[in-house]
Amino acid sequence: MKKNSQKRKFGTILLSLAALFAVLFSTAACKTDSDDDELNSVTISPSEATINANGQTSRYANVDKKGSGTPNYEWTITSGGDYATLENATSSTCVVTGKNTTASAQSVKVKCTVTFASTTKYAEATVTVSAAKIELESVSITGSAEIGSTANTELTATPAFSIEGASPTVTYTWEITDGSGYAELSASTTGTIYGIYDMSGGTRESVMGVLADPNGDPMSGYGSANNSGFNGLLSNYSNYTSGVDFPDNKYYNLYTDSSYIGTRNWYSDYCYFADSEYPWLERGGYYYNSISAGLFYYYKYNGESLNNLSSRFVITNE
């Protein structure tokens, strides 16, 4: 009896061991590779970038994972969506395209969310979209289109830019034309020109336009016997002092060099600018100058008075 009892006990142990091995083998058989998959971290490179207003840049998601499965990627813009868009945003690489139309740089936050092995992690990067380029679209001019021969008018130029509210530094150059070419008017940095422009003519006249000497003062004339009667340097640079002092400078134009273009050759009228020997100007022309004479004719002159040559003061805008 005792021997049979020991046999039964040993058999029970064997059956228990067999059952244990069966369970272990069953568990091993049911386990798959995915049970070892793991998502550790997600980063984006580069984490910062700057692009042009309509430029592009690529972002790459770096995934630290365990396992051979393929992660799921989702790219989004979390802030600054008005200034950029995303392209090819379903893989590890994403393209950010700028669309900034403002006058200042804008910051855009890009987020990549990665799902792998039932785990979700994300990372963010910053893209700075530069300010849009300001372009001049149009210029409008307001003011009277028609004036009398001795009247004056004020014209104002208003530029329009591609970006609303932009106020870049603007340089204005005003020119006037008779239809065949342009000549520059007095410089203006505000967009406005003004002054009284004398449009009388039809006769040979001496006008109060004179060349400056090396010191910046108006010259008297050619010589001691051929000058304007005002005190100042002569063409030989001696000082004439037997005359009268010049009036206030608002009554004459003072030219500092010979580069004046003004109304040069308008309507084919003759022109010859003043120089150090003949520092004054006359205008109108002689009757025998034919079509070369006219309203815009001017010629260098020594400054002396003649019985067939009238004179005229000029009110300038200087």
C-alpha positions as a Markdown table, in Angstrom:
| # | Residue | x | y | z |
|---|---|---|---|---|
| 1 | Met | 0.0 | 0.0 | 0.0 |
| 2 | Lys | 2.7 | 2.4 | 0.9 |
| 3 | Lys | 4.5 | 1.8 | -2.4 |
| 4 | Asn | 1.3 | 2.5 | -4.4 |
| 5 | Ser | 0.8 | 5.7 | -2.4 |
| 6 | Gln | 4.3 | 7.0 | -3.3 |
| 7 | Lys | 3.6 | 6.2 | -7.0 |
| 8 | Arg | 0.4 | 8.2 | -6.9 |
| 9 | Lys | 2.1 | 11.2 | -5.3 |
| 10 | Phe | 4.9 | 11.1 | -7.9 |
| 11 | Gly | 2.4 | 11.0 | -10.7 |
| 12 | Thr | 0.6 | 14.0 | -9.3 |
| 13 | Ile | 3.8 | 16.0 | -9.3 |
| 14 | Leu | 4.5 | 15.0 | -12.9 |
| 15 | Leu | 1.0 | 16.1 | -13.9 |
| 16 | Ser | 1.5 | 19.5 | -12.1 |
| 17 | Leu | 4.9 | 20.1 | -13.8 |
| 18 | Ala | 3.3 | 19.2 | -17.2 |
| 19 | Ala | 0.5 | 21.7 | -16.6 |
| 20 | Leu | 3.0 | 24.4 | -15.6 |
| 21 | Phe | 5.1 | 23.8 | -18.8 |
| 22 | Ala | 1.9 | 23.9 | -20.8 |
| 23 | Val | 1.0 | 27.3 | -19.4 |
| 24 | Leu | 4.5 | 28.7 | -20.0 |
| 25 | Phe | 4.7 | 27.4 | -23.5 |
| 26 | Ser | 1.2 | 28.9 | -24.2 |
| 27 | Thr | 2.2 | 32.3 | -23.0 |
| 28 | Ala | 5.4 | 32.4 | -25.0 |
| 29 | Ala | 3.5 | 31.3 | -28.1 |
| 30 | Cys | 0.9 | 34.2 | -27.7 |
| 31 | Lys | 3.5 | 37.0 | -27.2 |
| 32 | Thr | 4.3 | 39.1 | -30.3 |
| 33 | Asp | 7.0 | 41.6 | -31.3 |
| 34 | Ser | 4.6 | 44.5 | -30.7 |
| 35 | Asp | 4.6 | 43.8 | -27.0 |
| 36 | Asp | 8.2 | 45.2 | -26.9 |
| 37 | Asp | 7.4 | 48.4 | -28.9 |
| 38 | Glu | 7.9 | 51.6 | -27.0 |
| 39 | Leu | 7.9 | 55.4 | -27.8 |
| 40 | Asn | 10.5 | 57.2 | -25.8 |
| 41 | Ser | 10.6 | 60.8 | -27.1 |
| 42 | Val | 9.9 | 63.2 | -30.0 |
| 43 | Thr | 12.0 | 66.3 | -31.0 |
| 44 | Ile | 11.9 | 68.6 | -34.1 |
| 45 | Ser | 15.0 | 69.8 | -35.9 |
| 46 | Pro | 15.8 | 72.5 | -36.4 |
| 47 | Ser | 13.8 | 73.9 | -33.5 |
| 48 | Glu | 14.1 | 77.5 | -34.7 |
| 49 | Ala | 14.3 | 79.1 | -38.2 |
| 50 | Thr | 13.6 | 82.4 | -40.0 |
| 51 | Ile | 12.2 | 82.5 | -43.5 |
| 52 | Asn | 11.2 | 85.3 | -46.0 |
| 53 | Ala | 7.6 | 86.6 | -46.0 |
| 54 | Asn | 6.7 | 83.9 | -48.6 |
| 55 | Gly | 9.7 | 81.6 | -48.2 |
| 56 | Gln | 9.8 | 77.9 | -47.1 |
| 57 | Thr | 11.6 | 75.7 | -44.6 |
| 58 | Ser | 11.5 | 72.0 | -43.8 |
| 59 | Arg | 11.0 | 70.6 | -40.3 |
| 60 | Tyr | 12.0 | 67.0 | -39.3 |
| 61 | Ala | 10.6 | 65.0 | -36.5 |
| 62 | Asn | 13.2 | 62.9 | -34.6 |
| 63 | Val | 11.5 | 59.9 | -33.0 |
| 64 | Asp | 13.3 | 57.8 | -30.3 |
| 65 | Lys | 11.4 | 54.5 | -30.2 |
| 66 | Lys | 11.8 | 50.8 | -29.6 |
| 67 | Gly | 10.3 | 48.5 | -32.2 |
| 68 | Ser | 10.0 | 48.2 | -35.9 |
| 69 | Gly | 6.5 | 49.6 | -36.4 |
| 70 | Thr | 5.7 | 52.8 | -38.2 |
| 71 | Pro | 4.7 | 55.8 | -36.1 |
| 72 | Asn | 1.7 | 58.1 | -37.1 |
| 73 | Tyr | 2.6 | 61.8 | -37.6 |
| 74 | Glu | 0.3 | 64.8 | -37.3 |
| 75 | Trp | 1.7 | 68.3 | -37.9 |
| 76 | Thr | -0.3 | 71.4 | -36.9 |
| 77 | Ile | 0.3 | 75.2 | -36.5 |
| 78 | Thr | -0.7 | 76.0 | -32.9 |
| 79 | Ser | -0.2 | 79.8 | -33.2 |
| 80 | Gly | 0.5 | 82.2 | -36.0 |
| 81 | Gly | -1.7 | 80.4 | -38.5 |
| 82 | Asp | -2.4 | 83.6 | -40.4 |
| 83 | Tyr | 1.2 | 83.9 | -41.5 |
| 84 | Ala | 2.2 | 80.3 | -42.6 |
| 85 | Thr | 0.7 | 77.1 | -44.0 |
| 86 | Leu | 1.9 | 73.4 | -43.8 |
| 87 | Glu | 2.6 | 71.1 | -46.7 |
| 88 | Asn | 3.4 | 67.3 | -46.8 |
| 89 | Ala | 2.4 | 67.2 | -43.1 |
| 90 | Thr | 1.7 | 63.4 | -42.9 |
| 91 | Ser | 5.3 | 62.1 | -42.6 |
| 92 | Ser | 8.3 | 62.7 | -40.5 |
| 93 | Thr | 9.1 | 65.8 | -42.6 |
| 94 | Cys | 6.9 | 68.9 | -43.0 |
| 95 | Val | 7.3 | 72.0 | -45.1 |
| 96 | Val | 6.4 | 75.4 | -43.6 |
| 97 | Thr | 5.4 | 78.1 | -46.2 |
| 98 | Gly | 5.3 | 81.7 | -45.2 |
| 99 | Lys | 2.4 | 84.0 | -46.1 |
| 100 | Asn | 3.1 | 87.2 | -44.1 |
| 101 | Thr | 1.6 | 90.3 | -45.6 |
| 102 | Thr | 2.3 | 92.6 | -42.7 |
| 103 | Ala | 5.0 | 95.2 | -42.1 |
| 104 | Ser | 6.5 | 93.3 | -39.2 |
| 105 | Ala | 8.0 | 89.8 | -38.6 |
| 106 | Gln | 5.6 | 87.2 | -37.2 |
| 107 | Ser | 6.2 | 84.1 | -35.0 |
| 108 | Val | 4.7 | 80.7 | -35.9 |
| 109 | Lys | 4.5 | 77.7 | -33.6 |
| 110 | Val | 4.6 | 74.3 | -35.4 |
| 111 | Lys | 3.7 | 71.1 | -33.5 |
| 112 | Cys | 4.3 | 67.5 | -34.4 |
| 113 | Thr | 2.2 | 64.8 | -32.6 |
| 114 | Val | 3.5 | 61.2 | -32.9 |
| 115 | Thr | 1.6 | 58.1 | -32.0 |
| 116 | Phe | 3.3 | 54.8 | -31.6 |
| 117 | Ala | 2.6 | 51.6 | -29.6 |
| 118 | Ser | -0.5 | 53.1 | -28.1 |
| 119 | Thr | 1.6 | 56.1 | -26.8 |
| 120 | Thr | 1.4 | 59.7 | -28.0 |
| 121 | Lys | 4.1 | 62.3 | -27.6 |
| 122 | Tyr | 4.7 | 65.7 | -29.3 |
| 123 | Ala | 7.3 | 68.4 | -29.9 |
| 124 | Glu | 7.2 | 72.1 | -31.0 |
| 125 | Ala | 9.4 | 74.3 | -33.1 |
| 126 | Thr | 9.3 | 78.1 | -33.8 |
| 127 | Val | 9.4 | 79.6 | -37.3 |
| 128 | Thr | 9.8 | 83.4 | -37.7 |
| 129 | Val | 8.3 | 84.7 | -40.9 |
| 130 | Ser | 10.0 | 88.0 | -42.0 |
| 131 | Ala | 8.1 | 91.2 | -42.7 |
| 132 | Ala | 6.6 | 91.5 | -46.2 |
| 133 | Lys | 8.5 | 93.6 | -48.8 |
| 134 | Ile | 6.9 | 97.1 | -49.1 |
| 135 | Glu | 6.3 | 98.1 | -52.7 |
| 136 | Leu | 5.1 | 101.4 | -54.2 |
| 137 | Glu | 1.8 | 100.6 | -56.0 |
| 138 | Ser | 0.7 | 104.1 | -57.1 |
| 139 | Val | 1.1 | 107.9 | -56.7 |
| 140 | Ser | -1.8 | 110.4 | -56.8 |
| 141 | Ile | -1.3 | 114.2 | -57.1 |
| 142 | Thr | -3.9 | 116.6 | -55.8 |
| 143 | Gly | -4.1 | 120.4 | -56.5 |
| 144 | Ser | -5.3 | 122.8 | -59.1 |
| 145 | Ala | -4.7 | 121.6 | -62.6 |
| 146 | Glu | -5.0 | 125.1 | -64.2 |
| 147 | Ile | -3.6 | 128.4 | -63.0 |
| 148 | Gly | -3.1 | 131.9 | -64.4 |
| 149 | Ser | 0.2 | 133.0 | -65.9 |
| 150 | Thr | 1.5 | 134.7 | -62.7 |
| 151 | Ala | -0.5 | 132.6 | -60.1 |
| 152 | Asn | 0.8 | 129.8 | -58.0 |
| 153 | Thr | -0.6 | 126.5 | -56.9 |
| 154 | Glu | 0.3 | 123.8 | -54.4 |
| 155 | Leu | 0.5 | 120.2 | -55.5 |
| 156 | Thr | 0.6 | 117.3 | -53.1 |
| 157 | Ala | 1.8 | 113.8 | -54.0 |
| 158 | Thr | 0.3 | 110.9 | -52.0 |
| 159 | Pro | 2.0 | 107.5 | -52.5 |
| 160 | Ala | 0.1 | 104.2 | -51.9 |
| 161 | Phe | 2.0 | 101.1 | -50.8 |
| 162 | Ser | 1.4 | 97.3 | -51.0 |
| 163 | Ile | 1.1 | 97.0 | -47.2 |
| 164 | Glu | -1.6 | 99.0 | -45.6 |
| 165 | Gly | -0.4 | 101.3 | -42.8 |
| 166 | Ala | 3.3 | 101.2 | -44.0 |
| 167 | Ser | 5.2 | 104.4 | -43.8 |
| 168 | Pro | 8.7 | 104.0 | -45.4 |
| 169 | Thr | 11.1 | 106.8 | -46.1 |
| 170 | Val | 10.1 | 108.4 | -49.4 |
| 171 | Thr | 12.1 | 110.7 | -51.7 |
| 172 | Tyr | 10.2 | 113.0 | -54.0 |
| 173 | Thr | 11.5 | 114.4 | -57.3 |
| 174 | Trp | 9.2 | 116.9 | -59.1 |
| 175 | Glu | 9.6 | 117.5 | -62.8 |
| 176 | Ile | 7.7 | 119.5 | -65.4 |
| 177 | Thr | 7.3 | 118.9 | -69.1 |
| 178 | Asp | 6.2 | 120.5 | -72.2 |
| 179 | Gly | 5.5 | 117.2 | -73.8 |
| 180 | Ser | 8.9 | 116.6 | -75.3 |
| 181 | Gly | 11.0 | 116.1 | -72.2 |
| 182 | Tyr | 11.2 | 116.6 | -68.4 |
| 183 | Ala | 13.0 | 119.2 | -66.3 |
| 184 | Glu | 13.4 | 119.0 | -62.6 |
| 185 | Leu | 11.7 | 121.6 | -60.3 |
| 186 | Ser | 12.9 | 122.7 | -56.9 |
| 187 | Ala | 13.6 | 119.8 | -54.6 |
| 188 | Ser | 10.9 | 118.8 | -52.2 |
| 189 | Thr | 11.2 | 116.3 | -49.4 |
| 190 | Thr | 7.6 | 116.5 | -48.3 |
| 191 | Gly | 5.7 | 115.8 | -51.5 |
| 192 | Thr | 4.7 | 119.5 | -52.0 |
| 193 | Ile | 6.0 | 122.2 | -54.3 |
| 194 | Tyr | 5.1 | 125.8 | -54.1 |
| 195 | Gly | 6.2 | 129.3 | -55.3 |
| 196 | Ile | 5.3 | 132.1 | -57.7 |
| 197 | Tyr | 6.5 | 131.3 | -61.2 |
| 198 | Asp | 6.7 | 134.4 | -63.5 |
| 199 | Met | 5.5 | 133.3 | -66.9 |
| 200 | Ser | 5.6 | 136.8 | -68.6 |
| 201 | Gly | 7.9 | 137.2 | -71.6 |
| 202 | Gly | 8.2 | 138.2 | -75.2 |
| 203 | Thr | 11.1 | 140.7 | -74.8 |
| 204 | Arg | 14.7 | 140.7 | -73.9 |
| 205 | Glu | 15.1 | 141.2 | -70.2 |
| 206 | Ser | 17.7 | 141.1 | -67.5 |
| 207 | Val | 16.5 | 138.9 | -64.6 |
| 208 | Met | 17.7 | 138.7 | -61.0 |
| 209 | Gly | 19.4 | 135.4 | -61.5 |
| 210 | Val | 23.1 | 135.5 | -60.6 |
| 211 | Leu | 26.0 | 133.1 | -60.0 |
| 212 | Ala | 27.5 | 132.8 | -56.5 |
| 213 | Asp | 31.2 | 133.6 | -56.0 |
| 214 | Pro | 33.5 | 131.1 | -54.1 |
| 215 | Asn | 32.2 | 132.4 | -50.8 |
| 216 | Gly | 28.6 | 131.8 | -51.7 |
| 217 | Asp | 27.8 | 135.5 | -52.3 |
| 218 | Pro | 26.2 | 137.0 | -55.5 |
| 219 | Met | 28.7 | 138.3 | -58.0 |
| 220 | Ser | 28.6 | 141.9 | -59.3 |
| 221 | Gly | 29.4 | 141.4 | -62.9 |
| 222 | Tyr | 32.1 | 141.2 | -65.6 |
| 223 | Gly | 34.3 | 144.2 | -64.8 |
| 224 | Ser | 34.3 | 147.6 | -63.1 |
| 225 | Ala | 32.6 | 149.2 | -66.2 |
| 226 | Asn | 30.3 | 146.2 | -67.0 |
| 227 | Asn | 28.4 | 145.1 | -63.9 |
| 228 | Ser | 25.0 | 145.1 | -62.3 |
| 229 | Gly | 25.7 | 148.1 | -60.0 |
| 230 | Phe | 25.6 | 145.8 | -56.9 |
| 231 | Asn | 28.7 | 145.4 | -54.8 |
| 232 | Gly | 30.5 | 142.1 | -55.1 |
| 233 | Leu | 33.2 | 140.1 | -56.9 |
| 234 | Leu | 34.0 | 140.7 | -60.5 |
| 235 | Ser | 35.1 | 138.1 | -63.1 |
| 236 | Asn | 38.8 | 138.7 | -62.2 |
| 237 | Tyr | 37.8 | 138.2 | -58.5 |
| 238 | Ser | 38.5 | 141.8 | -57.6 |
| 239 | Asn | 35.9 | 143.3 | -55.3 |
| 240 | Tyr | 33.6 | 146.0 | -56.7 |
| 241 | Thr | 32.5 | 148.4 | -53.9 |
| 242 | Ser | 31.3 | 151.5 | -55.8 |
| 243 | Gly | 27.7 | 150.2 | -56.1 |
| 244 | Val | 24.9 | 149.4 | -53.7 |
| 245 | Asp | 24.3 | 146.3 | -51.6 |
| 246 | Phe | 22.2 | 143.4 | -52.9 |
| 247 | Pro | 18.6 | 143.4 | -51.8 |
| 248 | Asp | 17.1 | 140.6 | -49.7 |
| 249 | Asn | 17.8 | 137.2 | -51.3 |
| 250 | Lys | 14.1 | 136.6 | -51.9 |
| 251 | Tyr | 14.3 | 139.0 | -54.8 |
| 252 | Tyr | 16.9 | 137.0 | -56.8 |
| 253 | Asn | 17.9 | 133.5 | -57.6 |
| 254 | Leu | 21.4 | 132.6 | -56.5 |
| 255 | Tyr | 23.1 | 129.8 | -58.4 |
| 256 | Thr | 26.0 | 128.0 | -56.9 |
| 257 | Asp | 27.2 | 126.2 | -60.0 |
| 258 | Ser | 26.5 | 125.8 | -63.7 |
| 259 | Ser | 24.5 | 122.6 | -63.4 |
| 260 | Tyr | 21.1 | 124.2 | -63.4 |
| 261 | Ile | 18.7 | 122.5 | -65.8 |
| 262 | Gly | 15.4 | 124.3 | -64.9 |
| 263 | Thr | 13.6 | 125.1 | -68.1 |
| 264 | Arg | 16.5 | 124.2 | -70.4 |
| 265 | Asn | 15.5 | 124.0 | -74.0 |
| 266 | Trp | 11.8 | 124.0 | -73.4 |
| 267 | Tyr | 10.0 | 124.4 | -76.7 |
| 268 | Ser | 13.5 | 124.5 | -78.3 |
| 269 | Asp | 14.2 | 127.9 | -76.8 |
| 270 | Tyr | 17.9 | 128.8 | -76.6 |
| 271 | Cys | 19.8 | 128.4 | -73.3 |
| 272 | Tyr | 23.3 | 129.3 | -72.1 |
| 273 | Phe | 23.9 | 129.4 | -68.4 |
| 274 | Ala | 25.9 | 131.9 | -66.4 |
| 275 | Asp | 29.6 | 131.5 | -65.6 |
| 276 | Ser | 32.2 | 133.4 | -63.6 |
| 277 | Glu | 32.8 | 135.9 | -66.4 |
| 278 | Tyr | 29.1 | 136.5 | -67.2 |
| 279 | Pro | 27.4 | 135.7 | -63.9 |
| 280 | Trp | 24.0 | 137.2 | -64.7 |
| 281 | Leu | 21.1 | 135.9 | -66.9 |
| 282 | Glu | 18.9 | 137.6 | -69.5 |
| 283 | Arg | 15.9 | 136.0 | -71.0 |
| 284 | Gly | 13.4 | 136.3 | -73.9 |
| 285 | Gly | 15.9 | 136.6 | -76.7 |
| 286 | Tyr | 16.3 | 139.0 | -79.6 |
| 287 | Tyr | 13.9 | 139.3 | -82.4 |
| 288 | Tyr | 16.4 | 137.9 | -84.9 |
| 289 | Asn | 16.7 | 134.7 | -82.8 |
| 290 | Ser | 13.6 | 133.6 | -84.5 |
| 291 | Ile | 12.2 | 130.3 | -83.0 |
| 292 | Ser | 15.1 | 130.1 | -80.6 |
| 293 | Ala | 13.7 | 133.1 | -78.7 |
| 294 | Gly | 10.7 | 132.7 | -76.4 |
| 295 | Leu | 9.4 | 132.4 | -72.9 |
| 296 | Phe | 12.1 | 129.9 | -71.9 |
| 297 | Tyr | 15.1 | 131.5 | -73.6 |
| 298 | Tyr | 18.0 | 132.5 | -71.2 |
| 299 | Tyr | 21.6 | 133.5 | -71.8 |
| 300 | Lys | 24.6 | 134.5 | -69.7 |
| 301 | Tyr | 25.1 | 138.3 | -69.3 |
| 302 | Asn | 27.7 | 140.6 | -67.7 |
| 303 | Gly | 25.0 | 142.5 | -65.7 |
| 304 | Glu | 25.3 | 146.0 | -67.1 |
| 305 | Ser | 22.3 | 148.1 | -68.0 |
| 306 | Leu | 21.4 | 148.9 | -71.6 |
| 307 | Asn | 18.7 | 151.1 | -73.1 |
| 308 | Asn | 17.2 | 148.2 | -75.0 |
| 309 | Leu | 17.3 | 145.8 | -72.1 |
| 310 | Ser | 14.6 | 145.9 | -69.4 |
| 311 | Ser | 15.0 | 144.2 | -66.0 |
| 312 | Arg | 12.7 | 142.3 | -63.7 |
| 313 | Phe | 12.7 | 141.2 | -60.1 |
| 314 | Val | 11.9 | 137.6 | -59.3 |
| 315 | Ile | 10.1 | 136.3 | -56.2 |
| 316 | Thr | 11.5 | 132.9 | -55.5 |
| 317 | Asn | 10.4 | 130.0 | -53.3 |
| 318 | Glu | 13.8 | 129.7 | -51.5 |
